[in-house]
């Protein structure tokens, strides 16, 4: 199917390269048959996803023009197109686990990952194309300047793989930056060995004041920071360190 230029953008850069589209779809191992495509737009990924008969594909799209286009051009998606905002969606169409794939809009990609974290025990796999900077931030190890909140929170529950970089020239409109595709594969940790609510609070507070030592950045939580962590900064802390820090702060 030829690419159709969308009338609206809504913060999304639409992929037009079918070779890249197939490569993204092939990156989804689909450990569960239920799959949700986020922001299908004009269906460049959907075209290849519906060719995989083992998948129960559902798509969610906020733009009414894209919804109409998908309905008219992909009869296989009849009854499977959900005109909704992914960030407000409740996943009720799936009774069990489901994987997620998509060319995520740049302006809400971080919010999408935080939403996925809420469903971490239902989402075993995610394949997403995002801004290259975001992909690097998520997949980078401790010690890097790009290491941040999502690096730790996603790393606590998923194995993270940076798959490949995508040129800006394969999009309409072309973004000013490169993109990248990453894959999240759920690890064996169902629950952290610490208070998970406090863990999220500790990680967010630490990186919100990332230039400060932890004894200062975590002061707002009203809990004592153990001496062995007091003078460290968040980028020096691996996931296991944040878990242990949280465990010690619980008392």
N, C-alpha and C positions, 0 to 999 in steps of 0.2 A: 504493500500500500504506500502511495506517495505521501510524503509529509505535508500536512496542511498547516499553514501558519496561523497560530491562534490570534484572535482579536485582542485578547486581554493577556496580561502577564501575571499579575497577582504575586509578584516577587519570584516567579519561577522562570528558569531558562529551559526551554524545551529541547530535548535531545532530538537530532535529526539523523544521526548516523546509525543505520540498522546493524552494522557490524558490531559497534560498541554496545548497542541494545542487546543483541544476542549474547555477547560476552557477559554482560551484567546478569541476564537471566540464567545463563549457564553456571554462574557463580553460586546460585541458590541450590543447596543440596536437598532442601525440602525434607527435613527430618519428620515433619508432620504434613499430611496432605492439605490441610487448611492453610491457605496463603492469602494475605491481604496486601494489595498494591496500594500504596499511598500516593495520591496525586498523579494519576495516570495521564492527565492532559489529553493528548491526541492519540494515545494508545501505542506509542512506539515500543514500550516494554510489554504491554498487554498482548500485542500481536504474537510474541514468542511464548509468553506464559500460557496462552490458551492452546498452544500446540503441545503442551505437556499434559497428557490425559490423566496422569496420576495426581494432578493438583485440583483441589476445589478452590478456584480463584474467586475472590471477592475484591472489588475495587472501591475506593472512597475518594471522592472528588468534590471540592467546595465550589468550583466554578460551573455555573449553569450552562454556559456555552460548551464547555468540554463534556459535560454530562450528556447534552443533546448529541454532540458529535459521536461520542462513544456508543450511544444507543443506536444511532443510525448506521454506523459502520462496523460494529461488532455484535451481530445478533447472538453470538455465543455468550455474551455477557448479559443477556436478557434476564432481569431479576437479580442481577449480581452487582449492579451499579448503585452505590449509596451516595446520594447528594447530601454531604455532611462535612462538618469540620472535624478532621482527625483529632484535634486537640480537645474536642468536647465529646467525642464519640465514646460509647461505653462497651464496645466489643461484644454486645449481646448476640450478634449473629453467629458467633462461634460458641459451641458448647464446651470445647476443650482447648487444647493448645493450638497456636497458629503462628506461622512465620510471617515476617514483614519484608517487603521489598519496595523500592521506589527511587525515583529521582527526586530527592527531598528539596523543597523550596529553600533557598539559601536563608531567607529572612526568619524562618522558624525551625531550622534544622536542629538547633540545640534543644528547643522545646519538644521536638519530636522524640529526641533521645531521653529526655526526662520523663515523657509519657510512657515510653517503652520500659523505663525502669520501674514504673508503677505496676507494669504487667510482667515483671521479670520471671515470675514462676509460671507464666503461660506462653511466653515467647521464646522458643528455643533457638531461633536463628533470625538474623536481620542482615539483609544486603541492601546497602544504601549508597547513593551517589550524593556527595556533599561538596562544599567548597574545600579545596585542597588543604587550606589552613585548618579547617575544622577536623578533617580526617587525620592530619598530623597531630593535632592537639589531643585527639581521642586515643590515638595509637602510640603516642610517644612514651618512653619509660621515664622513671624519676630522674631528676637532675637536669632536665631540659627546661628552658624558659617557657615552652609551650605546654608543659605538663600542668594540668589543671583539674577542675572539679569533675568533669566528665571522664577524664583519664582514670581517676580513682574510682568513682562510683560505678562506671561501666566495667572497669577492670576487676571489681570485686565479684561480679556475677557472670562475666563473659570473657571468653578468649577473643582477643581483638586482632584482626588481620587487615593490614593495609594491602589491598589487592593490586590496584593499578591507577595510574594518573590519566586524566582525560583532558585533551586539549580544549581550549575555549572555542575553537573554530567549528566544533561539531554541534553547537547549540544555536537556537534562534530565540531571542537575540543573543549574540555572543557576550558572555560575561567578561568582566575585566580581569578575572583571575582564572586559574586552572581549577579543575575539579578532580575528585578522586573517589574511588569506590572502596568501601570497607565492608568487612563481614564480621558480625558478632555471633559467636557460637556459645551457647549457655554452658557454663562449667558445672561441676558437681555440687557446688555450694547452694543449698536450698535456703539456709538461714546462716547469717554470720554469727560467730561465737561472741557476740556483744550485742548491746542494745542498738538495733538498726536505726531507730529514729534518731538517737543521739549520734550515731555514726554519720548520718547525712548532715546533721547540724554541725558537727565538728569539721567535716571536710569543707562544707560551704563557708563557714566562718573563717577557717584557716586561709582559704584562697581568696576570699573577699578582701583580705588585708595581707596579701602574699609577701609583701616586703618586710613584714614584721615577724619577730620571733613568735612562736606559738603561745608563749606565756602572755603575750600582749594581744594577739589576734583572737585568742579563745577566751579572753577575760569576760566578754559579753555573755558567755554561757553560765557564768556564776559557779564554775567548778574548778577545783585546783588542777593545774597541769603538772603531771609527774616530772620530777627534776630531770630525768634522762631525756625528756622531750622539750623541756622549757625553752631552750635556746636554739632549737632547730626551726627551719623555715619549711613551708609546706612542700616545696619542690624537692626537698631532701627525703621525703617520706614515701615509702612504697605502700601499696595497699595493706600489706600485713602490718606495717607500722601504725597506720591509721586505725586498724582494727584493735591492735594491742593498746594504743593510746585511749581509744574509746572505752575499752574494757576496764582500764585502770581509772578512768574518770567517772565510771558509773557509781563508785562507792563514795 
